[in-house]
């Protein structure tokens, strides 16, 4: 492309090409894929014949308003309050920054709106970030009913295969796919968070191609901690267009004269290597988001919740801590139940003081006793939660979300603080500063166990209508402000993100936390499926996973302690079982697994990942390759029937590895067995499963 034809954005291995269409009235995608994909006729090109449609309705537009695109789905719906719902704009300038960033301006002088389409590549990745800035340039305010972050056009021939993550509480991150030949697919969350039901992530492939192997695969993920929506349209002309953005709780927001609304960033990724390759693109991007904190070791933790619940006292916690230290745990986390009034879930939230009755020697003395065992100390908090019986609620009932004249719904016997209020943010920051300043705490688990229901702000001025408040965006901004404060004021503290499990996992949270909690379900087969989906979208170094004794919820098949450990060392290893009840044999096995994990966790957290099969297969696994390729870690699980032994002859199950050098030799560090790369690629790594041996960790060294 010549510069006057459009603009090129280049990542490490991909090109994203944009030009103007419609006589300069909108921007269009020309090509997206490997370097050089822009040379030749655009796969997005079309005949320009439109019957009962406008040209804009058929165009592969990057972002377009209702008004220009009245029929097939617009990305922006703006109006003067009470006026027509539409915008008709013109191109007014471009600001490129080489092939790394781009800003395109479109202006509607009648409406008084400037729309800036923003593009930025992420060094070291194959991700292009897109977002939109909307500025009210007139003398009267605007009403924005829809304001997506971006639209993504995907060049497909035979309809689209959409792969997405869906589920429910305790069954998050289930991988689903569907073929979209015509029509619309939409998923969203209006729970004030990413939500348990759907995840703000989508992968798109041509339906005529296989899901794995050398298949061009496009992905997007929305960086937003509040309400969101993703819409996929298989349009009449044969193209597939994806729109993604936030959803205001109020139905619309008001934009005052001179004000600018910036939408959440949409990360757009490409891989030529199927869903497995796309996962590695996301993993590299999230390591980039983590920045320098990638260098800190993610320690083996013990969390007391499943052992003690709300029954927290110094003696019981110390008993657990001593056993955890003997097993090799490096961090002890006291979960819910440590503060005053917290004997069950009906009280205490908001009154963040250690219960003196349960810690008679003083909480600081208790923390010192845990640390004397050679472990760091961590604490659970739920800063957004408030109990109606708390002292905080008695002092500040106006701080909770509530609609005047309406009853308040209790979820988990609690209400939700309006974190969009600056005084509430200051209270939360002050509370966390006090806890982290008073006690030697190096780990903080931030939980959120209820979505907003009656989302109003009592006592706000009568003229300040809900659309001006934009409560969803205000809460997100407050949440991120507190996390940013934790990062700057307490950089030594490791932060875990949790929201009743995996309800608030997206890139804004992942950029500000060190690990997240994908699900409250720790049952072995259930958790395997959750983590399989999670690793398609997110990196192993972010995935906290515990070994527990929890029985299966959705898949009750029992599995060994080894199976549970191999599950958990797929990410960041933790233990949550009541280890006081474990036998000496179980404790010895646990100590061995923890020691093995410590020897390979850097590879798990930094390595290139290949997902080998799925939990639906009799044998599945994950392969991690050390940077430079000198060592491989392969973890594998038996999820199906055994081979029929001893009555019927059988053979070992095998997992074909990926990305190896065929001519290299790989040696199993434990057994000494040697394999050529060609053997591992084509015949596979053997696993002889038995009823007692249903999971394994193998470390291979390249010769």
MOMOHU-V310237 format. One record per residue. N is the residue number from 1. RES is the residue in one small letter. OMEGA is omega as a letter, one per 30 degrees, with the letter a starting at -180 (NA if undefined). Layout:
n={N;N}
res={RES;RES}
omega={OMEGA;OMEGA}
This chain:
n={1;2;3;4;5;6;7;8;9;10;11;12;13;14;15;16;17;18;19;20;21;22;23;24;25;26;27;28;29;30;31;32;33;34;35;36;37;38;39;40;41;42;43;44;45;46;47;48;49;50;51;52;53;54;55;56;57;58;59;60;61;62;63;64;65;66;67;68;69;70;71;72;73;74;75;76;77;78;79;80;81;82;83;84;85;86;87;88;89;90;91;92;93;94;95;96;97;98;99;100;101;102;103;104;105;106;107;108;109;110;111;112;113;114;115;116;117;118;119;120;121;122;123;124;125;126;127;128;129;130;131;132;133;134;135;136;137;138;139;140;141;142;143;144;145;146;147;148;149;150;151;152;153;154;155;156;157;158;159;160;161;162;163;164;165;166;167;168;169;170;171;172;173;174;175;176;177;178;179;180;181;182;183;184;185;186;187;188;189;190;191;192;193;194;195;196;197;198;199;200;201;202;203;204;205;206;207;208;209;210;211;212;213;214;215;216;217;218;219;220;221;222;223;224;225;226;227;228;229;230;231;232;233;234;235;236;237;238;239;240;241;242;243;244;245;246;247;248;249;250;251;252;253;254;255;256;257;258;259;260;261;262;263;264;265;266;267;268;269;270;271;272;273;274;275;276;277;278;279;280;281;282;283;284;285;286;287;288;289;290;291;292;293;294;295;296;297;298;299;300;301;302;303;304;305;306;307;308;309;310;311;312;313;314;315;316;317;318;319;320;321;322;323;324;325;326;327;328;329;330;331;332;333;334;335;336;337;338;339;340;341;342;343;344;345;346;347;348;349;350;351;352;353;354;355;356;357;358;359;360;361;362;363;364;365;366;367;368;369;370;371;372;373;374;375;376;377;378;379;380;381;382;383;384;385;386;387;388;389;390;391;392;393;394;395;396;397;398;399;400;401;402;403;404;405;406;407;408;409;410;411;412;413;414;415;416;417;418;419;420;421;422;423;424;425;426;427;428;429;430;431;432;433;434;435;436;437;438;439;440;441;442;443;444;445;446;447;448;449;450;451;452;453;454;455;456;457;458;459;460;461;462;463;464;465;466;467;468;469;470;471;472;473;474;475;476;477;478;479;480;481;482;483;484;485;486;487;488;489;490;491;492;493;494;495;496;497;498;499;500;501;502;503;504;505;506;507;508;509;510;511;512;513;514;515;516;517;518;519;520;521;522;523;524;525;526;527;528;529;530;531;532;533;534;535;536;537;538;539;540;541;542;543;544;545;546;547;548;549;550;551;552;553;554;555;556;557;558;559;560;561;562;563;564;565;566;567;568;569;570;571;572;573;574;575;576;577;578;579;580;581;582;583;584;585;586;587;588;589;590;591;592;593;594;595;596;597;598;599;600;601;602;603;604;605;606;607;608;609;610;611;612;613;614;615;616;617;618;619;620;621;622;623;624;625;626;627;628;629;630;631;632;633;634;635;636;637;638;639;640;641;642;643;644;645;646;647;648;649;650;651;652;653;654;655;656;657;658;659;660;661;662;663;664;665;666;667;668;669;670;671;672;673;674;675;676;677;678;679;680;681;682;683;684;685;686;687;688;689;690;691;692;693;694;695;696;697;698;699;700;701;702;703}
res={x;x;x;x;x;x;x;x;x;x;x;x;x;x;x;x;x;x;x;x;x;x;x;x;x;x;x;x;x;x;x;x;x;x;x;x;x;x;x;x;x;x;x;x;x;x;x;x;x;x;x;x;x;x;x;x;x;x;x;x;x;x;x;x;x;x;x;x;x;x;x;x;x;x;x;x;x;x;x;x;x;x;x;x;x;x;x;x;x;x;x;x;x;x;x;x;x;x;x;x;x;x;x;x;x;x;x;x;x;x;x;x;x;x;x;x;x;x;x;x;x;x;x;x;x;x;x;x;x;x;x;x;x;x;x;x;x;x;x;x;x;x;x;x;x;x;x;x;x;x;x;x;x;x;x;x;x;x;x;x;x;x;x;x;x;x;x;x;x;x;x;x;x;x;x;x;x;x;x;x;x;x;x;x;x;x;x;x;x;x;x;x;x;x;x;x;x;x;x;x;x;x;x;x;x;x;x;x;x;x;x;x;x;x;x;x;x;x;x;x;x;x;x;x;x;x;x;x;x;x;x;x;x;x;x;x;x;x;x;x;x;x;x;x;x;x;x;x;x;x;x;x;x;x;x;x;x;x;x;x;x;x;x;x;x;x;x;x;x;x;x;x;x;x;x;x;x;x;x;x;x;x;x;x;x;x;x;x;x;x;x;x;x;x;x;x;x;x;x;x;x;x;x;x;x;x;x;x;x;x;x;x;x;x;x;x;x;x;x;x;x;x;x;x;x;x;x;x;x;x;x;x;x;x;x;x;x;x;x;x;x;x;x;x;x;x;x;x;x;x;x;x;x;x;x;x;x;x;x;x;x;x;x;x;x;x;x;x;x;x;x;x;x;x;x;x;x;x;x;x;x;x;x;x;x;x;x;x;x;x;x;x;x;x;x;x;x;x;x;x;x;x;x;x;x;x;x;x;x;x;x;x;x;x;x;x;x;x;x;x;x;x;x;x;x;x;x;x;x;x;x;x;x;x;x;x;x;x;x;x;x;x;x;x;x;x;x;x;x;x;x;x;x;x;x;x;x;x;x;x;x;x;x;x;x;x;x;x;x;x;x;x;x;x;x;x;x;x;x;x;x;x;x;x;x;x;x;x;x;x;x;x;x;x;x;x;x;x;x;x;x;x;x;x;x;x;x;x;x;x;x;x;x;x;x;x;x;x;x;x;x;x;x;x;x;x;x;x;x;x;x;x;x;x;x;x;x;x;x;x;x;x;x;x;x;x;x;x;x;x;x;x;x;x;x;x;x;x;x;x;x;x;x;x;x;x;x;x;x;x;x;x;x;x;x;x;x;x;x;x;x;x;x;x;x;x;x;x;x;x;x;x;x;x;x;x;x;x;x;x;x;x;x;x;x;x;x;x;x;x;x;x;x;x;x;x;x;x;x;x;x;x;x;x;x;x;x;x;x;x;x;x;x;x;x;x;x;x;x;x;x;x;x;x;x;x;x;x;x;x;x;x;x;x;x;x;x;x;x;x;x;x;x;x;x;x;x;x;x;x;x;x;x;x;x;x;x;x;x;x;x;x;x;x;x;x;x;x;x;x;x;x;x;x;x;x;x;x;x;x;x;x;x}
omega={l;a;a;l;a;a;l;l;a;l;a;a;a;l;l;a;a;l;l;l;l;a;l;a;l;l;l;l;l;a;l;a;a;l;a;a;a;a;a;a;a;l;l;a;a;a;a;l;l;l;a;l;l;l;l;l;a;a;l;a;l;l;a;a;l;a;l;a;a;a;a;l;l;a;a;l;a;a;l;l;a;a;a;a;l;l;l;a;l;l;a;l;l;l;l;l;a;l;a;a;a;l;l;a;l;a;l;a;a;a;a;a;l;l;l;l;a;l;l;l;a;a;l;a;l;a;l;l;l;l;a;l;a;a;l;a;a;a;l;a;l;l;a;a;l;l;l;l;a;l;a;l;a;l;l;a;a;a;a;l;l;l;a;a;a;l;l;l;a;l;a;l;l;a;l;l;l;l;a;l;l;l;a;l;a;l;a;l;l;a;a;l;l;l;l;a;a;a;a;a;a;l;a;l;l;a;a;a;l;a;a;a;a;a;l;a;a;a;l;a;a;l;a;a;a;a;a;l;l;a;l;a;l;a;a;a;l;a;l;a;a;l;a;l;l;l;a;l;a;a;l;l;l;l;a;l;a;a;l;l;l;a;l;l;l;l;a;a;l;l;l;a;l;a;l;l;l;l;a;l;l;l;l;l;a;l;l;l;a;l;a;a;l;a;l;l;l;a;l;a;l;l;a;a;a;l;a;a;a;a;a;l;a;a;a;l;l;l;l;a;a;l;l;l;l;l;a;l;a;a;l;a;l;a;a;l;a;a;a;l;a;l;l;a;a;a;l;a;a;a;a;l;l;a;a;l;a;l;a;l;a;a;l;l;l;l;l;l;l;a;l;l;l;a;l;a;l;a;l;l;l;a;a;a;l;l;l;a;a;l;a;a;l;a;a;l;a;a;a;l;l;l;a;l;a;l;l;l;l;l;a;l;a;l;a;l;l;a;l;l;a;l;l;l;a;l;a;l;l;l;a;l;a;l;a;l;a;a;a;a;a;a;a;l;a;a;l;a;l;l;l;l;l;a;l;l;a;l;l;a;a;a;a;a;a;a;l;a;a;a;a;l;l;l;l;a;l;l;a;l;l;l;l;l;l;a;a;a;a;a;a;a;l;a;l;l;l;l;a;a;a;a;l;l;l;a;l;l;a;l;a;l;a;l;l;a;a;a;l;a;l;l;a;a;l;a;l;l;l;a;l;l;a;a;l;a;a;a;a;a;l;a;l;a;a;l;l;l;a;l;l;l;a;l;a;a;a;l;a;l;l;l;a;l;l;l;a;l;l;l;l;a;l;l;l;a;l;a;l;a;l;l;l;l;l;a;l;l;l;l;l;l;l;l;l;l;a;l;a;a;l;l;l;a;a;a;l;a;l;l;a;a;a;l;l;l;l;l;l;a;l;l;l;a;l;l;a;l;a;l;l;l;l;l;a;a;l;a;a;a;l;a;l;l;g;a;a;l;l;l;l;l;a;l;l;l;a;l;a;l;a;a;a;l;a;a;l;a;l;a;a;l;a;a;l;l;l;l;a;l;a;l;l;l;a;l;a;a;l;l;a;a;a;l;a;l;l;l;a;l;l;l;NA}
